[in-house]
Amino acid sequence: MFDMVEKNEVESGEKAMILLQSLICYLREKNVLTRADIEELREKVEARIADAESQLPCASALASAAATEMRELEQFCGRKYGGKHRHRAN
């Protein structure tokens, strides 16, 4: 199996994304992270979009892609593990 991965030359960014997604799911499964924690993390990632847009355009695209990945991961964890949403204070 290791040889297959090596032959496909998975980019280091892709490897890092797989590791991070797996870590977040594992922490959620073990109840170290709550659904509310993941929602807060998603909001922090989305907040980086505004910061990136004020700097370099390429950073904006990366921040947007990261926010999309985080939304998808949040939805996946919500479906798989459930949990309560974060309470919103207005």
N, C-alpha and C positions, 0 to 999 in steps of 0.2 A: 504494500500500500504506500509506503514512504516513497518508493521509486516512482509511482504514478504521480504523486504530488510534485515531486522534483521535476519530472518530465513536462508537466503542464506549466511549470514555472509560475506558480501563483504569486502575484505581486505582494510585497510586504504589507501594503495598505489593506489588501484583502484579508491577509492573515490576521492582521491586527483587528480588523472589524469582526471577524469570526470569533476571535478570542474575547473581545469586549462584549459582544452579544451573548456569547455563552456564559461569561462571567455574570452579567446582569441577570440572565435567566436563572442561573444557579443560585445566586444570592436571593432572588425572589422565591425560588422553590424552597429554600431553607428558611424563609421568613426573616432574612436579614434586611432585605429591602421590602418595603410595602408598595402597594400600588400608588399610594400618595407620593412616596419617594421618587418613583419612576416618573410620575406626572411632573413633579418639581424639576427633575433632571431634564425632561423634555422642554419645559419652559425656559430653563437656563440655556439650553442649546439654541432654542429659537431666538432668545435675546441676543445671541451672538451674531445673528443675521444683520441686525441694525448696526452693530459695531463694525462688522466686516464691510458693509456698504459704504461707510464713511471713510474707509481706508482704501484698499486695493480691490479692483473689480474681480480678480481671480479668487480672492478670499471670500467674496460674496457667494460665488458659485459653490465653493467648498462648504461654507456655513449652511447654505440652503440644502445641499445634499445630506449633510449631517443631520439637519433638522428633520428631513424626510425619513431618514433611517431611524431616527429616534421615535418619531410618531408611529412608524410601522412596528417597532419593537414594543412600544407601549401598548399598542392594540393587541399584539400577539400575547404579551404577558397578561393583559387583562382577560383575554379569552381563556387562556390556559390555566391561570392561577386564581383569577377573580380578585376579590378584595374590595375594600371601600375606597371610593374616590376621596380626594383631598377636600377638606372643608374650605370653602371660599369665604373670605372675610371682605365684605364690601364697605 
